[in-house]
């Protein structure tokens, strides 16, 4: 299941995002979207989890969770 993570502090790394979701289950991929010209984070990313039930638990637990002072928004990607 693919999960959209928005409102990320621009300094959050893919490793940090991966570590945030790891306690909820197996992660297939973890990507922070970056600007092609500057290489800097655009403030959102995607996490893909193999088990949909684990993904739903992660969404419920992490939506509005504060990461580096910013409350992230987590939902299923459409």
Backbone as CSV, one residue per row, in Angstrom:
resi,resn,N_x,N_y,N_z,CA_x,CA_y,CA_z,C_x,C_y,C_z
1,UNK,0.855,-1.184,0.000,0.000,0.000,0.000,0.895,1.240,0.000
2,UNK,0.589,2.175,-0.870,1.376,3.396,-0.983,0.783,4.485,-0.090
3,UNK,1.658,5.144,0.675,1.236,6.154,1.645,1.883,7.489,1.286
4,UNK,1.070,8.540,1.296,1.553,9.899,1.053,1.843,10.555,2.401
5,UNK,3.026,11.138,2.526,3.417,11.843,3.745,3.699,13.291,3.358
6,UNK,2.870,14.223,3.884,3.002,15.645,3.539,3.443,16.455,4.748
7,UNK,3.765,17.704,4.494,4.151,18.668,5.521,5.431,18.250,6.254
8,UNK,6.349,17.624,5.509,7.624,17.233,6.091,8.545,18.443,6.181
9,UNK,9.249,18.560,7.277,10.302,19.558,7.405,11.306,19.252,6.287
10,UNK,11.801,20.262,5.622,12.666,20.059,4.448,13.982,19.325,4.761
11,UNK,14.360,19.295,6.033,15.614,18.627,6.398,15.444,17.132,6.710
12,UNK,14.210,16.625,6.691,13.969,15.209,6.977,14.537,14.363,5.833
13,UNK,15.285,13.309,6.197,15.901,12.436,5.195,15.049,11.188,4.976
14,UNK,15.360,10.470,3.899,14.647,9.223,3.616,14.901,8.204,4.732
15,UNK,16.100,8.199,5.286,16.425,7.269,6.380,15.569,7.573,7.613
16,UNK,15.363,8.854,7.912,14.532,9.244,9.053,13.068,8.866,8.818
17,UNK,12.605,9.065,7.595,11.228,8.707,7.256,11.045,7.187,7.356
18,UNK,12.020,6.465,6.864,11.995,5.004,6.942,11.946,4.548,8.403
19,UNK,12.759,5.153,9.253,12.804,4.795,10.670,11.479,5.101,11.370
20,UNK,10.785,6.126,10.912,9.505,6.511,11.492,8.437,5.436,11.243
21,UNK,8.456,4.841,10.051,7.453,3.847,9.673,7.838,2.412,10.037
22,UNK,9.117,2.151,10.231,9.622,0.795,10.484,8.915,0.060,11.631
23,UNK,8.607,0.723,12.766,7.939,-0.009,13.860,6.560,-0.561,13.501
24,UNK,5.974,-0.091,12.405,4.618,-0.512,12.035,4.588,-1.677,11.053
25,UNK,5.739,-2.034,10.482,5.767,-3.167,9.566,6.830,-3.040,8.492
26,UNK,6.782,-3.993,7.567,7.772,-4.067,6.492,7.571,-2.935,5.479
27,UNK,8.665,-2.298,5.111,8.630,-1.189,4.159,9.267,-1.640,2.852
28,UNK,8.523,-1.450,1.770,9.012,-1.823,0.450,9.890,-0.721,-0.136
29,UNK,9.428,0.527,0.006,10.213,1.653,-0.492,9.867,2.914,0.290
30,UNK,10.794,3.867,0.244,10.636,5.120,0.972,11.336,6.205,0.153
31,UNK,10.575,7.207,-0.306,11.136,8.238,-1.178,10.660,9.617,-0.740
32,UNK,11.588,10.555,-0.644,11.226,11.955,-0.424,11.370,12.643,-1.778
33,UNK,10.328,13.337,-2.198,10.326,14.006,-3.504,11.203,15.247,-3.425
34,UNK,12.103,15.378,-4.411,13.026,16.518,-4.434,12.856,17.325,-5.713
35,UNK,13.243,18.587,-5.635,13.213,19.474,-6.793,14.324,19.041,-7.747
36,UNK,14.008,18.892,-9.016,14.984,18.420,-9.992,16.156,19.392,-10.155
37,UNK,15.887,20.680,-10.087,16.935,21.683,-10.306,17.854,21.837,-9.094
38,UNK,17.279,21.887,-7.901,18.090,22.166,-6.705,18.446,20.920,-5.902
39,UNK,17.677,19.849,-6.057,17.919,18.637,-5.295,17.389,18.717,-3.863
40,UNK,16.703,19.812,-3.527,16.167,19.989,-2.175,14.778,19.372,-2.058
41,UNK,14.444,18.968,-0.845,13.151,18.353,-0.568,12.002,19.307,-0.891
42,UNK,10.917,18.742,-1.411,9.707,19.532,-1.672,8.744,19.462,-0.488
43,UNK,9.127,18.733,0.563,8.306,18.682,1.768,7.272,17.570,1.798
44,UNK,7.391,16.619,0.870,6.497,15.456,0.916,7.206,14.240,0.349
45,UNK,6.631,13.084,0.638,7.231,11.852,0.150,6.240,10.710,0.162
46,UNK,6.726,9.536,-0.211,5.887,8.347,-0.279,6.577,7.185,0.426
47,UNK,5.781,6.416,1.141,6.261,5.190,1.770,5.373,4.072,1.264
48,UNK,5.983,2.994,0.810,5.193,1.851,0.355,5.414,0.697,1.324
49,UNK,4.313,0.199,1.881,4.379,-0.904,2.836,3.762,-2.141,2.214
50,UNK,4.344,-3.305,2.514,3.893,-4.546,1.883,2.552,-5.038,2.415
51,UNK,2.280,-4.816,3.702,1.049,-5.313,4.315,0.056,-4.155,4.500
52,UNK,-1.119,-4.206,3.826,-2.096,-3.118,3.939,-2.593,-2.861,5.366
53,UNK,-2.721,-3.914,6.172,-3.181,-3.729,7.558,-2.153,-2.936,8.366
54,UNK,-0.871,-3.246,8.162,0.200,-2.521,8.847,0.232,-1.073,8.366
55,UNK,-0.010,-0.877,7.081,-0.008,0.478,6.514,-1.115,1.324,7.143
56,UNK,-2.291,0.749,7.317,-3.411,1.482,7.921,-3.089,1.840,9.373
57,UNK,-2.461,0.923,10.098,-2.045,1.216,11.473,-1.056,2.378,11.503
58,UNK,-0.106,2.374,10.576,0.898,3.442,10.498,0.236,4.784,10.185
59,UNK,-0.719,4.781,9.265,-1.429,6.015,8.890,-2.149,6.588,10.110
60,UNK,-2.875,5.738,10.811,-3.623,6.203,11.982,-2.699,6.715,13.080
61,UNK,-1.592,6.042,13.291,-0.675,6.421,14.366,0.142,7.669,14.041
62,UNK,0.519,7.847,12.774,1.451,8.915,12.426,0.804,10.187,11.872
63,UNK,-0.473,10.139,11.501,-1.124,11.352,11.005,-1.145,12.396,12.123
64,UNK,-0.667,13.576,11.833,-0.500,14.730,12.748,0.652,14.555,13.745
65,UNK,1.439,13.485,13.629,2.609,13.275,14.486,3.636,14.367,14.192
66,UNK,4.277,14.884,15.228,5.262,15.954,15.026,6.646,15.376,14.735
67,UNK,7.221,15.822,13.624,8.570,15.436,13.231,9.360,16.724,13.026
68,UNK,10.375,16.921,13.833,11.206,18.131,13.774,10.335,19.383,13.887
69,UNK,9.331,19.340,14.755,8.488,20.489,15.024,7.293,20.684,14.113
70,UNK,7.222,19.922,13.036,6.099,20.075,12.097,5.169,18.869,12.200
71,UNK,3.871,19.105,12.285,2.886,18.022,12.304,2.705,17.484,10.909
72,UNK,3.119,16.239,10.680,3.022,15.655,9.338,1.598,15.193,9.062
73,UNK,1.253,15.110,7.786,-0.056,14.608,7.355,0.207,13.293,6.616
74,UNK,-0.476,12.247,7.035,-0.249,10.915,6.475,-1.587,10.344,6.013
75,UNK,-1.622,9.883,4.754,-2.838,9.252,4.234,-2.483,8.303,3.100
76,UNK,-3.428,7.466,2.742,-3.210,6.550,1.628,-3.086,7.359,0.340
77,UNK,-2.090,7.021,-0.467,-1.894,7.713,-1.752,-2.993,7.280,-2.711
78,UNK,-3.459,8.230,-3.516,-4.543,7.926,-4.465,-4.007,7.690,-5.842
